[in-house]
């Protein structure tokens, strides 16, 4: 089996075969799957998927477990770059985020014999521009959410209280027939800078 490269090496040289090995490794390892579920739980609780295109990311490496952190690398098509404001949200809660615009060689869609490499049954390869995003997450953050509480933006939130609040809202919706329990929409507060310019589109 081909050895999966380290995160830094993978980030610089994307390999299609390594992506396949990563996906296979997750489905054949209960430990990797459990770690990935804890990782995903943090992204969800941080409301990352409220930002454009983040839900479209494909896992191409990870989870890579270190002593104090867990890292994953995700891929997006060039035209579907994830909103940098989502990255700011992750940085705000202690994650390290890196963007890289690069190219990846992938098999073409086979429609006729001309799409195969001459003399073989392997499809030809073509280059596509993609975005790679590396997200390194503190283990402490993952443990906090797993235990049922998280400190976001300086405010400790009990996840059970949050779930109870959702249930209360649903009950109010049923009683008055409105989607917001009779309250007007609230504007989402602005987000602080990463300390540097976001990646260019």
C-alpha positions as CSV (number, residue, x, y, z in Angstrom):
1,X,0.0,0.0,0.0
2,X,1.2,3.5,-0.8
3,X,2.3,5.4,2.2
4,X,0.1,8.5,2.9
5,X,2.3,11.6,3.1
6,X,2.5,14.0,6.0
7,X,0.1,16.9,6.1
8,X,2.7,19.5,5.0
9,X,3.9,17.3,2.1
10,X,0.4,16.5,1.0
11,X,-0.6,20.2,1.2
12,X,2.1,21.0,-1.4
13,X,1.7,17.9,-3.7
14,X,-1.8,16.6,-4.0
15,X,-2.0,12.9,-4.9
16,X,-5.2,11.3,-6.2
17,X,-4.2,7.8,-5.0
18,X,-3.5,9.1,-1.5
19,X,-7.0,10.6,-1.3
20,X,-8.5,7.2,-2.1
21,X,-6.2,5.6,0.6
22,X,-7.4,8.2,3.1
23,X,-11.1,7.4,2.5
24,X,-10.5,3.7,2.7
25,X,-8.6,4.1,5.9
26,X,-11.4,6.0,7.6
27,X,-14.1,3.4,6.8
28,X,-11.9,0.5,7.9
29,X,-10.8,2.0,11.2
30,X,-13.3,2.5,14.1
31,X,-10.8,4.8,15.9
32,X,-10.4,7.1,12.9
33,X,-14.2,7.3,12.4
34,X,-14.8,8.1,16.1
35,X,-12.1,10.8,16.0
36,X,-13.6,12.3,12.8
37,X,-17.0,12.4,14.4
38,X,-15.7,14.4,17.3
39,X,-13.9,16.7,14.9
40,X,-17.0,17.2,12.8
41,X,-19.0,17.9,16.0
42,X,-16.8,21.0,16.6
43,X,-17.3,22.3,13.1
44,X,-21.1,21.9,13.5
45,X,-21.3,23.6,16.9
46,X,-19.2,26.5,15.6
47,X,-21.9,27.1,12.9
48,X,-19.3,26.7,10.2
49,X,-21.8,25.4,7.7
50,X,-23.7,28.7,7.8
51,X,-20.9,30.1,5.7
52,X,-21.0,29.6,1.9
53,X,-19.7,26.4,0.4
54,X,-18.2,24.9,3.6
55,X,-20.6,22.0,3.5
56,X,-19.3,21.1,0.0
57,X,-15.7,20.3,1.2
58,X,-14.4,16.8,0.6
59,X,-12.0,15.2,3.1
60,X,-8.8,14.3,1.4
61,X,-6.5,13.7,4.3
62,X,-7.0,13.0,8.0
63,X,-7.8,12.9,10.7
64,X,-4.1,13.2,11.6
65,X,-3.8,12.9,15.4
66,X,-1.1,14.7,17.2
67,X,-0.6,15.1,21.0
68,X,-2.5,18.3,21.4
69,X,-4.4,18.6,18.1
70,X,-6.1,16.8,15.3
71,X,-5.8,18.0,11.7
72,X,-7.7,17.4,8.4
73,X,-7.4,18.7,4.9
74,X,-10.4,19.3,2.7
75,X,-10.8,20.0,-1.0
76,X,-13.1,22.3,-3.0
77,X,-13.4,22.9,-6.7
78,X,-11.8,26.2,-7.7
79,X,-15.1,27.9,-8.5
80,X,-16.6,26.8,-5.1
81,X,-14.1,28.4,-2.7
82,X,-15.3,28.2,0.9
83,X,-16.1,31.6,2.4
84,X,-13.0,32.9,4.3
85,X,-15.3,34.2,7.1
86,X,-15.8,30.6,8.1
87,X,-12.1,30.3,8.5
88,X,-12.1,33.4,10.7
89,X,-14.8,31.7,12.8
90,X,-12.5,28.7,13.3
91,X,-9.5,30.8,14.2
92,X,-11.6,32.6,16.8
93,X,-12.1,29.4,18.7
94,X,-8.5,28.2,18.5
95,X,-8.1,26.4,15.2
96,X,-5.2,26.9,12.8
97,X,-6.5,27.3,9.2
98,X,-4.5,27.4,5.9
99,X,-5.7,27.9,2.4
100,X,-3.9,26.8,-0.8
101,X,-4.8,27.1,-4.4
102,X,-3.3,24.2,-6.4
103,X,-4.0,21.6,-9.1
104,X,-4.9,18.0,-8.9
105,X,-4.8,15.3,-11.6
106,X,-8.0,13.3,-11.7
107,X,-9.3,10.6,-14.2
108,X,-11.5,11.9,-17.0
109,X,-15.0,10.7,-17.4
110,X,-14.8,7.8,-19.8
111,X,-17.2,8.2,-22.8
112,X,-15.4,6.4,-25.5
113,X,-12.1,4.6,-26.2
114,X,-10.2,7.8,-26.8
115,X,-10.6,8.5,-23.1
116,X,-8.4,5.6,-22.2
117,X,-4.6,5.6,-22.0
118,X,-3.5,3.9,-25.3
119,X,-3.0,0.2,-24.8
120,X,-4.6,0.1,-21.3
121,X,-8.0,0.2,-19.6
122,X,-7.0,3.1,-17.4
123,X,-8.6,6.5,-18.1
124,X,-6.5,9.5,-19.0
125,X,-5.8,12.1,-16.4
126,X,-6.6,15.8,-16.5
127,X,-5.6,18.7,-14.2
128,X,-8.2,20.6,-12.3
129,X,-7.7,23.7,-10.1
130,X,-8.8,23.2,-6.5
131,X,-8.7,24.8,-3.1
132,X,-7.1,22.9,-0.2
133,X,-8.0,24.0,3.3
134,X,-6.1,22.6,6.3
135,X,-7.8,22.8,9.6
136,X,-5.9,21.9,12.8
137,X,-8.1,21.7,15.8
138,X,-7.0,21.6,19.5
139,X,-7.9,18.3,21.2
140,X,-9.0,20.4,24.2
141,X,-11.7,22.0,22.1
142,X,-12.9,18.6,20.9
143,X,-13.1,17.3,24.5
144,X,-15.0,20.3,25.7
145,X,-17.7,19.8,23.1
146,X,-17.8,16.1,23.6
147,X,-18.4,16.7,27.4
148,X,-21.3,19.0,26.6
149,X,-20.0,22.5,26.9
150,X,-17.9,24.9,24.8
151,X,-16.4,28.4,25.2
152,X,-17.2,30.4,22.1
153,X,-16.1,34.0,21.9
154,X,-15.5,34.3,25.6
155,X,-18.9,32.9,26.6
156,X,-19.4,29.4,28.0
157,X,-22.4,27.7,26.4
158,X,-24.0,24.5,27.9
159,X,-25.0,22.4,24.9
160,X,-27.9,20.8,26.8
161,X,-29.3,24.3,27.6
162,X,-28.9,25.1,23.9
163,X,-31.0,22.0,22.9
164,X,-33.6,22.9,25.4
165,X,-33.8,26.4,23.9
166,X,-34.5,25.0,20.5
167,X,-37.3,22.9,21.9
168,X,-38.8,26.0,23.6
169,X,-38.7,27.8,20.3
170,X,-40.4,25.0,18.5
171,X,-43.2,25.0,21.1
172,X,-43.6,28.8,20.7
173,X,-43.8,28.3,17.0
174,X,-46.6,25.8,17.4
175,X,-48.5,28.0,19.8
176,X,-48.5,31.3,17.8
177,X,-48.1,30.0,14.3
178,X,-45.0,32.0,13.5
179,X,-41.5,30.7,12.7
180,X,-39.7,32.9,15.2
181,X,-42.1,32.8,18.1
182,X,-43.4,36.3,17.4
183,X,-39.9,37.9,17.5
184,X,-38.3,39.8,14.7
185,X,-35.1,38.6,13.0
186,X,-31.9,39.5,14.7
187,X,-28.8,40.6,12.8
188,X,-25.7,38.5,13.1
189,X,-22.9,40.4,14.8
190,X,-19.7,41.1,12.7
191,X,-16.7,38.9,12.9
192,X,-13.1,40.0,13.8
193,X,-10.2,39.8,11.4
194,X,-7.8,36.9,11.1
195,X,-5.0,39.3,11.5
196,X,-4.1,39.0,7.8
197,X,-5.8,39.3,4.5
198,X,-8.1,36.5,3.5
199,X,-7.2,34.4,0.5
200,X,-8.0,36.0,-2.8
201,X,-10.9,34.7,-4.9
